[in-house]
Amino acid sequence: MIRKITKLTAAAAFGVASVFSVANAAEPPKGGTVAAAENTKGPIKIAFLSFQNNPFWTPVTDGAKAANDYLKGFNATVDFVDLGNELSAEAVVAGIEGALAKQYNGIVVVPIFDGTARIINEATEAGVPVFNIVAEGAAPSERLAFIGQDATSAGEQIGKFIQEKMNGKGKLGVITGYFGATQHTQRMNGAVDYLKANAPDIQIVGPFENKDKAEEAYSLVQDMMTSNPDLSMVYVTAGGPFGAAKAVKDLGLTGKVGVVGFDHTPDNMQYLKTGEMVGLLDQAPYQQALDASVLLYNYLAAGTEPPAKVIPVVGNLLTPADAK
């Protein structure tokens, strides 16, 4: 069942292995680590609720589609539902309410904000389990499980990298996706708090909000460089880091100002190859989407509990040397 476990922790992997003993039905699909159990319950419908405001969501969408293709053979469907290009708790709540009205058996969702726990709890109490992926609010909910990165630890990992790249001194610009998004805040604070404690000679400029938009990150970097011509690094905590890298390139500052961010999307990787991006940490979004869908299906079809309530994803930090 477990083809390749590179992203899950040992504890989670042990749990996934236990699923195999129950499922023991098929090989996991390409890019996933979880095989589907036998379906003795009849048709199963899963709603997959996600946003679409930047290229990060492309592998998430692809993972949901791969789950649908895979689970068709088990009398189950995974319907992708676009929550739009503006991230908000209201969009998540409306999406879950819509899925409940359409009588889906289970829901995969990126809840990301506080203010979503209530509707997740209502769905669970109505007998519709909810599987959170990528990011969830700080308020606890009764979701079935969560797959995602420990955002604070990821931020601290970025902070250590920045400290090394800046030799412990200079100006760092900080751009975050949404001020109200728990994951974005934890990523930001993880890095900033580490730097304040371990590299006090690094001066923080910002933070600024780009709402996950590359074009906004582009404008923010231009403004920061006007106000702080001695800026040497920019940290983008969420969507749109390639916009910041493009600004560095267009200003002729390649090799003088570096951008650090998340996700190995093609838009980001092109700037890692040319040197404007100096560090990229991924979070395996395709695998998160695919595995969460199959784990939820297994719970619905066979009563198999996920291996853990929180299944952490370990990120891989790439530099320009890795991109060549």
C-alpha positions as CSV (number, residue, x, y, z in Angstrom):
1,M,0.0,0.0,0.0
2,I,2.8,2.4,0.8
3,R,4.7,3.0,-2.4
4,K,6.9,5.7,-1.1
5,I,6.7,7.5,2.2
6,T,8.9,10.6,1.9
7,K,6.6,13.2,3.3
8,L,4.9,11.6,6.3
9,T,6.5,11.2,9.6
10,A,7.5,7.8,10.9
11,A,4.5,7.9,13.3
12,A,2.1,8.7,10.5
13,A,3.7,6.1,8.2
14,F,3.2,3.5,10.9
15,G,-0.5,4.5,11.0
16,V,-0.8,4.3,7.2
17,A,0.8,0.8,7.3
18,S,-2.0,-0.2,9.7
19,V,-4.5,1.0,7.1
20,F,-2.9,-1.5,4.7
21,S,-3.7,-4.4,7.0
22,V,-7.4,-3.4,6.8
23,A,-7.6,-2.3,3.2
24,N,-5.3,-4.7,1.5
25,A,-7.2,-4.1,-1.7
26,A,-5.0,-2.3,-4.3
27,E,-1.9,-0.3,-4.9
28,P,-2.1,3.4,-4.1
29,P,-2.4,5.7,-7.1
30,K,0.7,7.4,-8.5
31,G,1.8,10.3,-6.2
32,G,-0.2,8.9,-3.3
33,T,0.7,6.7,-0.4
34,V,-2.8,5.3,0.6
35,A,-4.6,2.4,-1.1
36,A,-8.4,2.2,-1.2
37,A,-10.3,-0.3,0.9
38,E,-13.1,-2.5,-0.5
39,N,-16.4,-0.6,-0.7
40,T,-19.3,-2.6,0.8
41,K,-21.5,0.5,1.5
42,G,-22.6,1.4,-2.0
43,P,-22.0,4.8,-3.9
44,I,-20.0,7.3,-2.0
45,K,-19.8,11.0,-2.8
46,I,-17.0,13.2,-1.5
47,A,-17.0,17.0,-2.0
48,F,-13.5,18.5,-2.3
49,L,-13.6,22.2,-1.5
50,S,-10.6,24.4,-2.4
51,F,-9.5,27.8,-3.6
52,Q,-8.0,28.9,-6.9
53,N,-6.3,32.3,-6.4
54,N,-2.7,31.3,-7.4
55,P,-0.7,28.5,-9.0
56,F,-0.3,26.7,-5.6
57,W,-3.8,25.3,-6.0
58,T,-3.0,23.6,-9.3
59,P,-1.4,20.5,-7.7
60,V,-4.2,20.5,-5.1
61,T,-6.8,20.4,-7.9
62,D,-4.8,17.8,-9.7
63,G,-4.6,15.7,-6.6
64,A,-8.4,15.8,-6.2
65,K,-8.9,14.9,-9.8
66,A,-6.5,12.0,-9.4
67,A,-8.4,10.8,-6.3
68,N,-11.7,10.9,-8.4
69,D,-10.1,8.9,-11.2
70,Y,-8.7,6.4,-8.7
71,L,-11.9,6.0,-6.6
72,K,-14.2,5.6,-9.5
73,G,-13.1,2.0,-9.5
74,F,-14.4,1.7,-6.0
75,N,-17.9,3.2,-6.7
76,A,-16.9,6.6,-5.3
77,T,-16.6,10.1,-6.7
78,V,-14.6,13.1,-5.6
79,D,-16.2,16.3,-6.9
80,F,-14.0,19.4,-7.0
81,V,-15.8,22.5,-5.8
82,D,-14.1,25.9,-6.5
83,L,-14.4,28.2,-3.5
84,G,-13.2,31.2,-5.6
85,N,-10.1,33.4,-5.7
86,E,-10.6,35.3,-2.5
87,L,-9.7,33.3,0.6
88,S,-12.1,33.8,3.5
89,A,-13.8,31.9,6.3
90,E,-17.2,32.9,4.7
91,A,-16.3,31.1,1.5
92,V,-15.4,27.9,3.4
93,V,-18.6,28.0,5.5
94,A,-20.7,28.6,2.3
95,G,-18.9,25.7,0.6
96,I,-19.5,23.3,3.4
97,E,-23.2,24.4,3.7
98,G,-23.6,23.7,0.0
99,A,-22.0,20.3,0.3
100,L,-24.4,19.4,3.1
101,A,-27.3,20.6,1.1
102,K,-26.2,18.3,-1.8
103,Q,-26.0,15.4,0.7
104,Y,-22.3,14.5,0.2
105,N,-21.1,11.7,2.4
106,G,-17.8,13.4,3.3
107,I,-15.9,16.6,2.7
108,V,-12.3,17.5,2.1
109,V,-11.6,21.1,2.7
110,V,-8.9,23.8,3.2
111,P,-10.5,25.7,6.1
112,I,-7.4,28.0,6.6
113,F,-9.2,30.6,8.8
114,D,-10.7,30.8,12.3
115,G,-14.5,31.0,12.0
116,T,-14.8,27.6,10.2
117,A,-14.9,25.3,13.2
118,R,-18.6,25.7,13.8
119,I,-19.7,24.5,10.4
120,I,-17.1,21.7,10.5
121,N,-18.6,20.6,13.8
122,E,-22.2,20.8,12.4
123,A,-21.2,18.6,9.5
124,T,-19.5,16.1,11.7
125,E,-22.5,16.0,14.1
126,A,-24.8,15.5,11.0
127,G,-22.8,12.4,10.1
128,V,-20.7,14.0,7.4
129,P,-17.0,13.6,8.3
130,V,-14.7,16.5,7.3
131,F,-11.0,16.0,6.4
132,N,-8.9,19.2,6.6
133,I,-5.8,19.7,4.4
134,V,-3.0,22.3,3.9
135,A,-4.1,24.7,6.6
136,E,-6.7,25.1,9.3
137,G,-7.7,27.7,11.8
138,A,-6.3,27.8,15.3
139,A,-9.7,27.0,17.0
140,P,-10.1,23.2,17.4
141,S,-12.8,21.5,15.5
142,E,-14.3,18.0,15.3
143,R,-12.7,17.3,11.9
144,L,-11.8,13.7,11.2
145,A,-8.2,14.5,10.7
146,F,-5.7,17.1,9.2
147,I,-2.9,16.6,6.8
148,G,-0.5,19.6,6.5
149,Q,2.7,21.2,7.5
150,D,3.5,22.5,11.0
151,A,3.5,26.1,10.0
152,T,5.4,27.5,12.9
153,S,8.2,24.9,12.4
154,A,8.3,25.6,8.7
155,G,8.6,29.3,9.5
156,E,11.5,28.6,11.9
157,Q,13.2,26.5,9.3
158,I,12.9,29.4,6.9
159,G,14.2,31.8,9.6
160,K,17.4,29.7,10.1
161,F,17.9,29.7,6.4
162,I,17.5,33.5,6.2
163,Q,19.9,33.9,9.1
164,E,22.6,31.9,7.2
165,K,22.0,33.6,3.9
166,M,22.1,37.1,5.4
167,N,25.1,36.3,7.7
168,G,23.0,37.5,10.6
169,K,22.6,41.1,9.6
170,G,20.8,43.4,7.2
171,K,17.2,44.2,6.2
172,L,14.5,41.6,5.6
173,G,11.2,42.5,3.9
174,V,8.3,40.3,5.0
175,I,5.2,39.8,2.9
176,T,2.4,37.6,4.2
177,G,-0.7,36.2,2.3
178,Y,-3.6,37.2,4.6
179,F,-3.2,38.7,8.0
180,G,-6.2,36.7,9.3
181,A,-5.0,33.3,8.0
182,T,-3.6,31.2,10.8
183,Q,-1.1,29.3,8.7
184,H,0.3,32.5,7.2
185,T,0.7,34.1,10.6
186,Q,2.4,31.1,12.0
187,R,4.8,30.9,9.1
188,M,5.6,34.6,9.5
189,N,6.0,34.5,13.3
190,G,8.0,31.2,13.2
191,A,10.6,33.0,11.1
192,V,10.4,36.4,12.7
193,D,10.5,35.2,16.2
194,Y,13.5,32.9,15.5
195,L,15.4,35.8,13.9
196,K,14.6,38.2,16.8
197,A,16.0,35.6,19.2
198,N,19.0,34.5,17.2
199,A,19.8,37.2,14.8
200,P,18.9,40.6,16.4
201,D,21.0,42.5,13.8
202,I,18.5,41.5,11.1
203,Q,16.0,44.4,10.8
204,I,12.4,43.4,9.8
205,V,10.7,45.6,7.2
206,G,6.9,45.0,7.3
207,P,5.0,42.8,7.4
208,F,2.9,43.6,4.4
209,E,-0.2,41.7,3.0
210,N,-0.4,40.6,-0.7
211,K,-3.6,38.5,-0.4
212,D,-1.7,35.6,-2.1
213,K,-1.4,37.6,-5.3
214,A,1.9,37.7,-7.3
215,E,1.1,41.2,-8.8
216,E,0.7,42.6,-5.3
217,A,4.0,41.0,-4.1
218,Y,5.6,42.6,-7.2
219,S,4.3,46.1,-6.2
220,L,5.3,45.6,-2.6
221,V,8.9,44.8,-3.4
222,Q,9.2,47.8,-5.6
223,D,7.8,50.0,-2.8
224,M,10.1,48.4,-0.2
225,M,13.2,48.9,-2.4
226,T,12.3,52.6,-2.9
227,S,12.0,53.1,0.9
228,N,14.8,50.7,1.8
229,P,17.4,50.5,-1.0
230,D,19.7,48.5,1.3
231,L,17.1,45.6,1.6
232,S,18.9,42.3,1.0
233,M,16.2,39.7,1.4
234,V,12.4,39.3,1.0
235,Y,10.4,36.5,2.7
236,V,6.9,35.7,1.2
237,T,5.0,33.5,3.6
238,A,2.2,32.3,1.3
239,G,1.1,32.7,-2.4
240,G,2.8,34.8,-5.0
241,P,6.5,34.7,-4.2
242,F,7.3,34.6,-7.9
243,G,5.9,38.1,-8.1
244,A,8.5,39.3,-5.6
245,A,11.2,37.5,-7.6
246,K,10.1,39.1,-10.8
247,A,10.3,42.6,-9.2
248,V,13.9,41.7,-8.1
249,K,14.7,40.7,-11.7
250,D,13.1,43.8,-13.3
251,L,14.9,46.1,-10.9
252,G,18.2,44.6,-11.9
253,L,18.9,43.3,-8.4
254,T,19.5,39.6,-9.1
255,G,22.3,38.4,-6.9
256,K,21.9,41.4,-4.6
257,V,18.4,40.8,-3.2
258,G,17.0,37.3,-2.7
259,V,13.5,36.0,-2.2
260,V,12.5,33.1,0.0
261,G,9.1,31.4,-0.1
262,F,7.0,28.3,-0.3
263,D,6.0,25.8,-3.0
264,H,7.8,24.2,-5.9
265,T,5.3,25.5,-8.5
266,P,6.7,26.1,-12.0
267,D,6.2,29.9,-11.6
268,N,8.4,29.9,-8.5
269,M,10.9,27.3,-9.8
270,Q,11.8,29.4,-12.9
271,Y,13.1,32.2,-10.6
272,L,15.0,29.6,-8.5
273,K,16.9,28.6,-11.6
274,T,17.8,32.2,-12.5
275,G,18.7,33.2,-8.9
276,E,16.1,35.7,-7.9
277,M,14.6,33.1,-5.6
278,V,17.2,31.7,-3.2
279,G,15.1,29.3,-1.2
280,L,11.8,27.4,-1.7
281,L,10.1,25.1,0.8
282,D,7.4,22.8,-0.4
283,Q,4.4,21.1,1.3
284,A,3.5,18.3,-1.1
285,P,0.0,19.7,-2.0
286,Y,-0.7,17.0,-4.6
287,Q,-0.1,14.2,-2.1
288,Q,-2.1,16.0,0.6
289,A,-5.1,16.3,-1.7
290,L,-4.9,12.7,-2.9
291,D,-4.1,11.0,0.4
292,A,-6.8,12.9,2.3
293,S,-9.4,11.9,-0.3
294,V,-8.5,8.3,-0.1
295,L,-8.3,8.2,3.7
296,L,-11.7,9.8,3.9
297,Y,-13.1,7.3,1.4
298,N,-11.6,4.5,3.5
299,Y,-13.3,5.8,6.6
300,L,-16.6,6.0,4.8
301,A,-16.3,2.7,3.0
302,A,-14.7,0.5,5.6
303,G,-14.7,2.5,8.9
304,T,-10.9,2.8,8.8
305,E,-9.7,5.6,11.0
306,P,-6.9,7.8,9.6
307,P,-3.5,6.9,11.0
308,A,-3.5,10.0,13.2
309,K,-5.6,13.1,13.9
310,V,-2.7,15.3,12.6
311,I,-0.6,13.9,9.8
312,P,2.4,16.2,9.4
313,V,4.1,16.9,6.1
314,V,7.9,17.6,6.1
315,G,8.9,20.2,3.6
316,N,11.9,20.0,1.3
317,L,13.9,23.3,1.0
318,L,15.4,23.8,-2.4
319,T,18.1,26.4,-3.4
320,P,19.3,27.5,-6.9
321,A,22.0,24.8,-6.7
322,D,19.2,22.2,-6.6
323,A,17.4,23.6,-9.6
324,K,20.3,23.3,-12.0
